[in-house]
Amino acid sequence: LAGHFIEVVESANNYRNYRQELQAAIVSNKVCIPHLYVYNRDLVLIDNGNLDIVNGGLNQAKLELLSSIVHNVRILQERAKSIAE
């Protein structure tokens, strides 16, 4: 079990293994507490690495990426809240 945990949280390839496990938990309606460092890192990189305005309008792709991350965090929060009640 410890070996599997170490493999999952390994930072190689931008936390690829962790991201796969987390996405599988989201899709299969499992309750899990995510490591918010990864989400925070993504939010900062998306915000800093993309322009706010593109071709005179809001950068829709940037907004969709940010929205997707916030949506996933909210899903996981709601699941955790439901078992705490």
Residue pairs with C-beta under 8 A, 6 or more apart in sequence:
7 17
8 17
8 18
8 21
9 15
9 17
9 18
9 35
10 17
10 18
15 38
18 35
18 38
19 38
22 32
22 34
22 38
22 72
24 30
25 31
25 32
25 76
26 72
26 75
26 76
29 79
30 79
31 76
31 79
31 80
31 82
31 83
32 76
32 79
33 76
33 80
34 73
34 76
36 73
39 69
39 72
39 73
42 69
43 66
43 69
46 62
46 65
46 66
46 69
47 62
47 66
50 59
50 61
50 62
50 65
51 59
51 62
52 58
52 59
52 62
53 59
54 60
